[in-house]
Amino acid sequence: MSRRSITGSIVILGANGFLGRFLVDHQDGDLPIKAVSRKVPKKTDAVVGGVRWNRVEVMDVSSLVQILSEGDVVINLTYINNNKATDNTILLNNIIEACICSKVSRLIHCSTAAVVGNVEASSVNEETPCNPNTAYEKVKISLENIALSALSSGVDIGILRPTAIVGPRGKNLLKLIHRLKHGSKFVNYLRTCILGSMPMHLVPIEDVSAALLHLATSVTPLNGGIFIISADQDVDNNYRRVEKIVLDALDLKQIAFPCIVPPKSFLSLVFKLTNRNDINMGRVYDSQKLYDHGFKPTGSVKRAIEEFVSFGQRK
């Protein structure tokens, strides 16, 4: 898909976070980038490779207005991790107010595929009715609705729903790594038997980053479009394969005893008893709408996991 002509800059709010840092570090340099964060990374020049870092208190509308310019495209990656609706609502409303005042051309709001919540659908797409269950899911879906309300004020809105993002600086898989390095090998073996075929719903950070830029530079208006980005079609995207990739990357040995796979009915019972939302072992998150929009993923789950583990070992 060809890029639209952007009269302003790509503005990344939350640029010093996990996804923001990757997006800033891997942009191709063709577009001017304003990287906005409360804390600017150390040893970062004001302008490097077309990226200008800006230290801004994003809860302050006037500070945001000073950064934004007419024609800018804003990518919002901000979220207050206390999962409180009030704080996050104020934050997003301030961002939207600043976007309207500054006459930005587009706002891309990064949400999560988890907003679908506890549903029985085997294939989840953008039309699947959401049934959020946790505080996190409920706050995230409310923020989507707030973002969509800006359409009436003339700001073109797009929402990206990634599944579990994996890549350098990320937190997904940290618990798995800790268990494999320090936990009981027998307990880990039992967990592999029980969870072996469970989908992990991982998505490479490079694909999420590319999808954000794809929507930001889309020639056609997004008009409130919601897009899922996943990699559920990847053969490595289940517990057993992910565990094997992590073990190999850590140079750890796996128990040689073959796994005993329990019946799916037993697994469903275990998941219900442990209050897991995603109890459908065959569930997939469908990215076809994003692909139909012209996006082509290039990442792989295996490579993303290896880069994640490698980054963690260098720290």
N, C-alpha and C positions, 0 to 999 in steps of 0.2 A: 504494500500500500504506500502510495506517495504521501509525503508529509505536507501538511497545510503550512502556509506562510504565517509565521508567528511574528507579530509586530513588537512584542515585548520579550520577556524572558520566561524561562521555566523556573518557577519558584518552588523550592522543596521545603515544606514546613516539617520540622522534626528531622533535619538533615544529619544530625549527629547520632541518630539511633541506629539500630541494627540494619534495617532496610535502607534508611536514608544514606548511611555511609557507603553502602554498596552502590546505590544509585548514583551518588556523586562521583565515586571513584571509577565507575565503569561507563560513564556517559561518553559519547564519541567525540565531544568537543565541537560539534557542528552548531550547537545551540548555546546561547548565553544562559548560564545557570546562576540563580541566586539561592545559595544554601543558607537556610534560616534555622537557628537553634538558640536555646538559652545559653548553651555552652559551646564555644567554638573549639575544635580539636587543637591540641598543642602542636607546635611546629607547623602550623598551616598559614601560608601567606594569605594576604587579603584576596588576591586574585591569582588563581593557578589554572591553566588550561581552560579558560573560559568560565571558571567557577569563582564566584565572589561570595565569600562567607560573611554573614551578617549575624551579630549577636543581638537577639530580639527577645523580649518577654512577650510570648504569643498570647498571654492572657490580657494584654494591653492593646486595645483596638488602635489607639493613636500611634503606637510604635509600629504596628503592622502596616498601617496606612502609609507611613513614611517609607516603608520598604517596597510596597506594591506600586505598580504603575499600570496605566491603561494598556490593555492588550496582553498583559501577562497571563500565563497559564499556571495555576496553583495546584500543586500535588500535596495533599494533606496526609501526613503520616503520623500526626500527633495523637496521643492518647494518654490520659492520666491513669496509671495502673492500679489505682485504688478501687476501680470498678464502681465508683459512685456516679450515679446519673447526673446529679446536680453539677458537680465540678466539670464533667465532660460536656454537659450541655452548654454551660457558660463558655467553655473554651471554643466549641464549634460555632456557637452563635456569634462570638467575637470575630472568628475567622470569616464567617459569612458576611458580617457587617462590613469588615474591612475590604472584602472582595467587591461588595456592591459599591462602596464609597469610591474605591479606586478604579472601578470599571474594568476589572479583569475580564478576559474573554471566556475563561473556562476554569472550573474547579473539579479536580479528580480527587475523590475521597476514598482512601484505602480502608476497607472494612475487613470482614473475615467470612469465610464460608461457614463458620460455626454458627452464624445467626440462624441457620435452618433449624438448629436445636434437635429436639427429640421427635423425629418423624420416622415412619415406617417405609418410606419410599426407597426402592433399591437404586434408583438413578435420580440424583438430585440436580436440578437445573435452576435457572433463575425464576421459573414459574412455580417452583415447589413452595406451597404455603409454609411459612416459617412457624415454628413452635418453640421459641427460645425458652430454656429451662433454667440455666445458671444466671447469676447476676451479670457476668461478663457478656453472655449472649443477649440478655435483655437490654443492656446499655448499648451494645453495638447496633442492634436493630433500631433502637430509638434514634441513634445518631444518623443512621442512614435516612430516616424519615425527615430529620431536621435538614440534612444536606439537600434532599430533594425539594424542600420547601423554597430553596433559593431560585428555583426555575422561574417562579413567578416574578422575580426581580430582575430578570434578564441575564442571569449568569448561566451559561451552559454547564450542566452537571453530568458527571459520570462516576460510577461507583465500581470499584474492583473488589471482588471477594476471593482472596487467596485461601487455600487450605493451609496446612502446617508448613511454614516456610523453613527450609534448611539451607544453611550456608555459614560462612565465616562470621564470627561474633554472635551467632544465634544461640538460643536456649533449648530449642527442640532437640531431643535425644540426649540431653545432659544426664537425665535420670537413668537412661539406658546405659550410658557409658559408665556411670558410677556403679551400677549393679554389676556390670561385666568385669570391672576392674577390682571391686572390693566385696562384692556379694558372694553368697554361697553358690558354688558351681552346680550343686544338686538342685537348689531352688531355681536357679537360672535355667536349668534343663527342663524342670517342670513347667516353667513359664513359657519356654519355647514350644513344648508339646501343646499347651493350651492355646497360646496366642499365635502359633506359627503361621497360619493363613490369614490372620487378621490384617486388613488393609491399614496402612499407616497414614495414608493421605498426605504424604510429603510432597512438596513442590520446590524445585530448585529456585534459589533466590535470584539467579540470573534471569529466569523466565518471568518472575514477578516484576523485577525491575524493568525488563523489556516491555512487559504488558502495560505498565504505568506510562512509559514514554510513548508507546503505541497509541494509547487513548489520548494522551496529552496533545499529540500532533495529528490526530485524526482529521482528515479533510472534511468529513461530514459531521454535523452537530450530533452530540451524544444524547441530548434531550432526556436526561435522567436515566439513561441506560445502565443496567446492572450487569456485570460480567464476572463469571466464575473463572478462576485460573487454578488448575490442578494438574497433577501428573499421574492420575490414578490408572492410566493405561500403561504405565511403565512396569515392566515385569519385576523390577526390584522393589516395588512399593508394597511389600508386606513384611510382617514382623520377622519371619525367619530369614528372608533375604537381607533385610536391613541389619539384623543382628550379625549375620555372616560378614557383611561389608565392614561393619564397625570392628569386629574381632580381627579381621585381616589388617585393617588400617592401624590398629593398636598392637599388632603382632602378638595377639593372644590366641591360645588354642581353645577349640570348642570340644565339648564332650563327644567322644566318638560313638557313644551308644545311640542307636537310631531312635528317633522320636516316635512316641506312641500318640497318635492323633485321636482325641476323644470325639464322640458324635457331636454334630452341630447343635442338636437339641440340648446337650449338656452345656455346651459353650454359651448358648443363649441364656440358659438358667443362671450360669455363673455371672454373666454380664448384668443380668437384671438384679441379682443379689448384691452386686458391687456398685449398683447405681450408675452404670455406664450409659451415656446417651446413645452412643453409636453401637447398638447391639446387632445391627444388620451386617453380617459378615460379607455380604455381597454388595454392599453399598458402594457406589462410585459417584464422584462429583464430576459433572459433565461440563467441559469447557467449549463445547461446539459453538456456542453463540459468539465467543471471542474469536474462535478460528474463522467463523463465517464473516467476521468483521475484518479479516485480513491478517490476523496475528499468527505467526509461525514460531512455536517454541523451539529452542535449540539446546536446552539443558538436559541433563540426565540425573536421576536420583542418585545413582552410584557415585558419579563425579562430585555432586554436591555434598554427599556424606563424607567422602574422602577429603574434600577441601575443608569441611567443618572440623573433622578430627585433626587434620594437619595443623590448622590454625590454632586449635586448642593446645596442641602439644608444643607449639612455639611460644606460647604465652609464658 
